[in-house]
Amino acid sequence: MSTDRPDSADNSPRDPDNPDNPSSTKDAKGPEGSGNPRGSKNPKEPRGTKEPKGSRGPKNPDREAAEAILPLVGGAANVASVTHCMTRMRLDLADHSLVQDEPLKALPQVMGVVEDDTYQIVLGPGKVARITPEFESLLRAAKSADPTGATAAARDTTAATSLTGAASPTGADVTTGSDVTTGADITAGTAGTRSTADELAAEGAAIRAARKQKNATPVKLLLRRVANIFVPLIPALIGCGIVAGINGLLTNAGWLPSLTPALTAVASGFMSLIAVFVGLNTAREFGGTPVLGGAAAAVIVFPGVADVSAFGEKLAPGQGGVLGALFAALLAVYVEKGCRRIVPTALDVLVTPTVTVLVAGLVTLFGLMYVCGELATGIGQLANWLLQHGGAVAGFVLGGLFLPLVMLGLHQALIPIHTTLIEQDGYTVLLPILAMAGAGQVGAAAAIYLRLHRNTSVRKTIRSALPAGFLGVGEPLIYGVSLPLGRPFITACVGGAFGGGVVGLFYQLGTSVGSTAIGPSGWALFPLLKGNHGLGAVAAIYALGLAAGYAVGFLATYFFGFSKQMLADLNAAPESEPAAGRPTTEPEPAAGPDPAPGAAPSPTAGPRPGGEPRPGGEPAPNPASATSADPPGSLV
């Protein structure tokens, strides 16, 4: 909303105590507190504050959510680009210190935030696809109205300040992970109280920041760029996977035989051309011309490659798959950049595209398709061998180590593997096992909720994050609860290991459980399940794995997730919350001599743990005061 000041001098702000102030909130000729001179029903709107035409229609909650988010991420001038995946809106920000992290997480539509190479706002499945276009619309409107971004930045900063009451550094500190080890900055402005949930959030932010800095190695940055190639393909993989599942049900039941061929075409069309989309995204990610990358990758799926021989063997359309497409497009990018450097400007438009497509295409046909085809086949055989022979042990290891892989940034290497398996077999057998890691987190969170029965702040965080956890969005639970606590994160991984072991055991017994797409997990994965048996059997095994993950994660965390000292600290009642029915202050005691060293403090000399004084004013003993020098998040 514009904040332009009106032209009229009568509307300029003045001292409200001045009786001559014409803009006083009390007007003898108008409604009290209306601020409208002479009680006008239709006062003249200040310039730039009129509502757009047609804005008086029904409210759009997605638009309102986008409008609430924008000022809290630094305004339109601070957002360089925006994309989204299945659950998160990903923002490329110019200055991360402008983000107000805590107010952003307090919005009802926001399930959590994750800072990686982009700033990721977790909105949940479905919701993110509605809020992101509204957010993009706001960005376009702001940048077209103010191309320099200066006014927009100032306006959004003012709006953010009005929302939070002050330009608090809390969000910046949490985002950057600075000054969070003591929790002092996080709890500033709360009358000296310390909120355990805020301390855990600060600890999680510090871990995120440290992980981000540690993971900024060349190999991990490369893996992150590879992941960026496949993430935009996830919505199409999910849509086509669900259509394929529906088509399978109709085919097995013998229903609508005239419709099933059409559904087959809809479900298979994207997968038959996925190499082209991988080529487009690869060229875009590495700084080339997207269509040239797509042209190089399109060679792989061209039916005419069946007439070409390489290494003494006939090629097959699609051989090499997404891995061949990735390397073909990457080669095209480097050829194109080389041509740009040496080809004269007058000939660039003709020579560069021709040389790029020719060189990349020939290398793809006579080298990459065969090599990548062998590599893709080896990946599929390795995955099947691992589960056939390893069974429960392999599932246990994969389910238990997935979250540590995420913390190390190595999980992104699995994305092209998943896609390769889907391209070869129609589903990936790895994703349902890895999804059990989220089940362990949910079980652990339930145990933490019961164990910390007096910690209302952490329990509130868990209540808000659990629904997303059941749907496979685990970041709010991981970074807000289990990881800062330390031991509960380990016990949650144990729960995921047992869930993965159950799924792996059934694979070894002859029933494979796979997913036709990547992205969702938890309950959201049920519509995408597929295997070598009927959907009922496959879904039952997956549900059994989830139940095992929930149960073991809960039991391991409940009995082994906390030390006695951790429970004492985390269940200590907040200092500023007096017991129900007790006065918040007490009369000052009569003046007397200073207490001897070691004597019990007077009731007013310090906080009363839990607010419950003993008869006579002596404070009740507490094994771990809420003012302990070490925040609960450090007890790992």
Buried (B, 14 or more C-beta within 10 A) or exposed (E): EEEEEBEEEEBEEEEEEEEEBEBBEEBEEBEEEBBBBEEEEEBEEBEEEEEEEEEEEEEEBBBEBBBBBBBBBBBBBBBEEBBBBBBBBBBEBEEBBBBBBBBBBBBEBBBBBBBBBBBBBBBBBEBBBBBBBBBBEBBEEBBEEBEEBEBBBBBBBBBBBEBBEEBBBBBBBBBBBBBBBBBBBBBEEEEEBBBBBBBBBBBBBBBBBEBBEEBEEEEBEEBBBBBBBBBBBBBBBBBBBBBBBBBBEBBEEEEEEEEBEEBBEBBBEBBEBBBBBBBBBBBBBBEBBBBBBBBBBBBBBBEEBEEEEBEEEEBEBBBBBBBBBBBBBBBBBBBBBBBBEEBEEEEEEEBBBEBBBEBBBEBBBBBBBBBBBEBBBEBBEEBBEBBBEBBBBBBBBBBBBBBBBBBEBBBBBBBBBBBBBBBBBBBBBBBBBBBBBBBBBBBBBBBBBEBBEBBBBBBEBBEBBBEBBBBBBBBBBBBBBBBBBBBBBBBBBBBBBBBBBBBBBBBBEEBBBBBBBBBBBBBBBBBBBBBBBEBEBBBBBBEBBBBBBBBBBBBBBBEBBBEEBBBBBBBBBBBBEBEEEEEEEEEEEEEEEEEEEEEEEBBEEEBBBBBEBEEEEEBEEBEBBBEBEEBBBBBB
